[in-house]
Amino acid sequence: MNALDVRGTYTVNIVGSASRTLNIEGDVYKLKGVFNSVNHDKDKVNVKQDGVNISISFQSKEHNGTVLLSGAVDPTSKFMSGKAQLPDGKWVDWMATNSAPFVPKEEKPDTTTTVYPTLDDVIYPFSAYGRTKADPSFFSRIKDRYKAVLIKNATVWTNEKDSILPNTDVLVVEGRIVRVAKGIIPAKELFAREIDGTGKHLTVGLIDEHSHIAISGGVNEGSQASTAEVRIGDVINPDDVNIYRQLAGGVVASQLLHGSANPIGGQSGLIKLRWGANAEDMKIQGADGFIKFALGENVKQANWGDDHTIRFPQTRMGVEQVYYDHFIRAREYHLAMDVYNKLPAGEKAKRPAPKRDLELEALSEILNQKRFITCHSYIQSEIAMLMTVADSMKFRINTFTHILEGYKVADKMKAHGAGGSSFADWWAYKYEVKDAIPHNPALLHRMGIVTAINSDDAEMARRLNQEAAKSMKYGGLSATEALTLVSLNPAKLLHLDKHMGSIAVNKDADLVLWSDNPLSVYAKVEMTMIDGQILYDAKEDVVLREKMRSDRARLTQLMIKEKNDGGLLQRPRVRTPKMWHCEDMHVNEDYLNDFINEQ
């Protein structure tokens, strides 16, 4: 700021040398010097300036080498003086007197009109498939650009008692379902956008009870047996392209879970896949708190390798003891905080408050039914063990996820009040799942247990409808029962069914329009809506892909031009986002390498 402009014509005198006339020109931040006398050196002169300090160097035929000048500039007169080092190493004095000001070359006026981008031109998220704020589909907390949407003549799968309704309309106003009937004619003042659903199927949006997408930097904090204080909600990555991809598969909401590295893991994040919103706006406001627990090989480090044999627990009996130890401490912590909080103000002033412990605070919320457990589980003995621990400590397991031997202990789960969130047909990928069967979800469902099918995988989540259909093949469930496994039932497990999970009046307008029966392998999502906003449209997707192709070509041409014009080159860095799974213990190497390079 306020840079000293030293450009101009100077008479340079170096002791013991002939005087020279030097022109300093160029950009004020990128100076260049030229001798303008025919009697002196014609080689390029290097000029560098830092505030009032200046350095000049040039090749001198007179001295047979490079002469180095360093000195200072008087800001008022632009008089320069300092020391010069000759090629033979000798130091002498030099000075330069400003004899004429700098006269910039007259430039032809630019007659072209430059259009500069504004924030309205920015796409959200700033990545592939982003949209501008001007796009009517762009999600924000600001009032909807269109108040109403009317989907007409679709086959509506309600997940309610009325089941499947042919040739039915659904009216959405300001993000809520307000009417489900035939022949709806909305009020003119609503200016409803009409969507033709003839020959198509409309379902509620799918919900993934167990997901690891949109998590930045790592999914496990495995340093201790209990890390109940860490929160996935603090590391949500709203730019993860898997959000958009899963919208294209009809998914509208996910529980983002901590991994399974420890018996007591971190707190979950419940989000709607509001592509283009920021991390906070993706969170489902008012949702209950959840936390990840885990059982099996992962938590006792049986499959971590020979270097991991120190952290407690190392056995299944040690896992059980971890739960008792931590919940006993949590109960004592809660009682101490409760006693202190009930003291009169005068008494509080006389004694120190108990030290706040975020880990025990989260566990005490479980004891007080303010936080709920989703537990990674496989074999029947451990599932039964944790329910015994919970019964003895007076809390409940909300959901056993994976639960691949759930069919063996379904009666005990029902008595305890636990739900199950299962894979459809994953088995034999490690020893403790050798007894898994694809009939498991259907058997749990028939036992009266609230049962869901989850993904635990970014790719599988794009096909949750097909995962649900597998229980029709293996378990003989009806189509409507199968659909609830990936919609209404996960909503119930996540305590969201009051406003999600079915197509009913006053529920959130989280809807999916399918080209075919949603449980068919031929079905494609044509449109996905969250809170009345269309966040995926198959027709718009074609336009976005074409725009990305043209943008990529435009950027490639700019890079080629920069190279041909002599610009600085650098090797491109490939950044491949990590798709997390329960057992992943490392951070995303690409992001870590970027951080190291920046340092």
VENSULRA-V453290 format. One record per run of one state. SS is the DSSP state (hx for helix, st for strand, lp for the rest). FROM is the first residue (numbers start at 1). TO is the last residue. If there is no record, write none. Layout:
# VENSULRA-V453290
SS_FROM_TO, SS_FROM_TO
This chain:
# VENSULRA-V453290
lp_1_7, st_8_14, lp_15_19, st_20_27, lp_28_29, st_30_35, lp_36_44, st_45_50, lp_51_52, st_53_60, lp_61_64, st_65_73, lp_74_79, st_80_85, lp_86_90, st_91_101, lp_102_118, hx_119_121, lp_122_122, st_123_124, lp_125_130, st_131_132, lp_133_147, st_148_157, lp_158_163, st_164_173, lp_174_175, st_176_181, lp_182_187, hx_188_190, lp_191_192, st_193_196, lp_197_200, st_201_204, lp_205_205, st_206_211, lp_212_214, st_215_215, lp_216_225, st_226_226, lp_227_230, st_231_231, hx_232_234, lp_235_235, st_236_236, lp_237_240, hx_241_247, lp_248_250, st_251_256, lp_257_263, st_264_267, lp_268_268, st_269_272, lp_273_278, hx_279_282, st_283_283, lp_284_288, st_289_294, lp_295_315, hx_316_341, lp_342_344, hx_345_350, lp_351_357, hx_358_367, lp_368_370, st_371_377, lp_378_379, hx_380_393, lp_394_398, st_399_402, lp_403_405, hx_406_408, lp_409_409, hx_410_416, lp_417_418, st_419_422, lp_423_430, hx_431_433, lp_434_439, hx_440_446, lp_447_450, st_451_453, lp_454_459, hx_460_475, lp_476_478, hx_479_484, lp_485_487, hx_488_493, lp_494_507, st_508_508, lp_509_510, st_511_514, lp_515_524, st_525_530, lp_531_532, st_533_537, hx_538_564, lp_565_588, hx_589_598, lp_599_599
